[in-house]
Amino acid sequence: MKTKMDFPNINQRKPEGLREDGKPFRVLIVDDSMFVTKQIGQILTSEGFEIAGTASNGEEGLEKYKELYPKVDLVTMDITMPVMDGVTSLEKIVEFDKNANIIMISALGKQDLVKKSLLLGAKNYIVKPLDRKKVLERVMMTLK
């Protein structure tokens, strides 16, 4: 049976979720769908990112961001959520920290809200259904 020693170069690529110093980027996931939260979490942790926290609505997301600040590198924010929507939460987070890295997550057909979010300070957006490659691409573009 072959072991890792037989394939020394397999998986030599550095995970994208790690900084130069080897520490993981920390992400806050804000989404009212447990399925989407879990999906984003799995995509990101598989690349070495650390999930700093999760929230199920915009108000919780805002509170969690303030609680974690400055130890959060990125927020993924659903646009449509109960209690406080993602656009309002984005506005309040940017008011609190103008350098916040926020990626909006939207269903198809919400282009007007995506545009508004980008104008209000979102750094990028991802359209559902989530595609692993697209999620990682947009996250890395935002963190550079």
N, C-alpha and C positions, 0 to 999 in steps of 0.2 A: 504494500500500500504506500502511495506517495504521501509525503508530509509537506508542510510549509517550506522545509529546507530544500525540497526539490523544485520549488517555484518561488525563489527569493524576491522576484519583482512583482508578484501578484498584489494588487491593491496598494501600490506604492504611492498613489495620488493622495495628497493631503486633503482631508475633508474641508469643504468650503466654509463650514461654520466655525472655523477656528481662526483667531487673529494670528498675526506674525509671532506673538509670544506664546502661542499654543493654547491660550485661554479661549473658551467659546464665546461667541456673540450671544447676548441674552435677548430673548424675544417675549413680548407680551401678546397673547392671542385674544382678541375680543370678537366674539361671535355668539349669537344665540343658538346656533345649531351645534349640538354636541358632536355630530358626525363630522362637520367641517372643522371644528376645533381639533378633533382627534386626527383627522386627515392632515391638516397643516402641521400639527405636532409631530406626526410620524415622518413626514417629508423632511422637516427641519432637523429633528434629532438624528435621523439617519445620516446626516451630513455633519454632525458634531455640534449643532446649535444647542443652546440650553433654553428650555422653556422657563422663563422667569415667573410666569403666571398666566392665568386665563381669567376671562370675565365673560359673562353672558349677556351684558347689555352695555350701552355707552356710558351710563353713569358709573357702573362698576369698573369699567375700563379706565375712566378718568381717575377714580379713587385709587385704583391699583397702580396706575402710572405714577401718581404723586407719591404713593407709598414706596415704589421701587426706585424712583428717581434718585440719583443719576445712574443707577445700575441697570438700565434697560437701553439696549442699542436699537431696537426696532419694535414697532407695533404693527400687527396685521389687524385691520378694523373692518368689520362687516358694515355695509351701508345701512341696511334695513334691519332694525332691532327694536324690541319693545323698550319701554321706560324712557330711554334717550337714544336717538338714532346715531349712526356712526358719523354723520356730517357734523352734528352739534358737538359730539364728543371730540372729534378732530379739532374743531374750532377752540374748544376749551383747553385741550392739551397744548395746542400751539400757543395759546395765550399764556399758558404756564411755562412752556419751554419752546421758544421759537426754533430751536434746532432739532426738534423731535423728528425721528425718521418714521413716517407712518405710510403704510401701503394699504389702500382701500381694496376691499374685496366686494365684488358686485355681481349680481345676476345679469344676464343679457337684458338689454332694453333699459338700462339705467344710466345711459351715457350722459344725460344732463346732470345727474347727481355726481357722476365721476368727474366731469368738467369742473363743477362747483368745488368739489373736494380738492382738486389739483390747484385751483385758484386760491383756496383757503390755506394751502400749505402741505397737502399730501405730497409725498415724493414720487409715488407710483401707484399703479392699480393692477389688480388681477381679476379676470372675469371667470365666474363659475361656469361649468364644472372645472374643478382644479386639475391642472396638468402638472405633474412633478417637475418636468423640465422648465416650464414657464415660471412656476413658483420660485424655483431656485435662481433662475435667471434674473427675475425682477428683484428678488431679495438682495442678490449680490450687486446689481446695478445701484440699488438704493444705499447700500453700505459703503460703496466706494467713494 
